[in-house]
Amino acid sequence: MPMPKNAMPKGQGKENHIMELHIDEEVRQDARAVFSRLGLSEEEAVTLFYKRTIAEGRLPFGRAQNGAARVKKKRMNERFAEWDAR
């Protein structure tokens, strides 16, 4: 039986999940250019990011040392709290 066009094949007994991300288009395009130079698709790059995060038990890059990162994290936490309250 043919697989529907929008279905993703299962990989080695593990289900794949579709993620929806909201990201600035300029950031996405810049990242896609880097991934392309490295021979990666967006999906492959995200998968590598997740696997590296798991392997290291933390984000696989250093934290920003400026206050802007703390402000952004605070805003993200506030947004998550808003979503949880719904």
N, C-alpha and C positions, 0 to 999 in steps of 0.2 A: 504494500500500500504506500503510495507516495506521501512524503511529508509535506504539510502545508508550508507555503513560502515563508510565513512569519515565524515558524517554529524553529527553535534551536535544537540541534542534535544533543543527545545526552552523551557525556564523556565518561567512559569507563565506569559506569554505574553511579556516577555523581550527577545530580541535576544542576543545570545551569540556570541562573536567575537573571532576569532583565532588570537593570537599574536605570532610574531616571535621575539625571543630574541637572541642576540649574547652575550654569557657569557663564561668566562673561564671554561673549563670542570672540573678542579679541584674544583673551587668554587661551581659549580653546584652539583658535587658529594658530597661534604661536606655538602651543604645545604640539599640535598635529604636525607642524613643520619639523620640529625636533624629532618626533617619533618617526616621521617619514625618513629623515636622514639616517636614523638608526635601524631602519628596516622593520619598524614595528607599527601595528595598527593601534588605535586607541584602546581597544579591548585588551590587546596583549600588554600594553603599557600599564593599564589599571591592574591587570592580573599580576604583573611583576611587582607593582607597588604593594599589593595586598600580601603576596608571598614574602616579600622582603620585610614588611612590617611584622608578619607572624614570626619569621626567623629571628629577627632582632628583638622582638618583644617591645618595640617602641617605633616611633616614626623613623624611617630610614634616612633621615637627614637632620642636621643640627637645628636647634631652635633659633629663631631670630632674637637678636639681643636688644632690639629697640622697643619702645613702649607701644608702637603701633600694633605689634603682634598681640600684646596683652589686651589692648582695646578690642581688637578683632575677635579674640577668643571670648572676651566678656560678652560682646554683642551676639556671638554664636550661641553661647550658653543661655542668654536671655531669650533668644529666638526659640531654642529648644524648649525652654520652660513655657513659653507661650503656646507652642504646639501641644505640649503635654497637658496643658490646662484645658484644651478644647475637648 
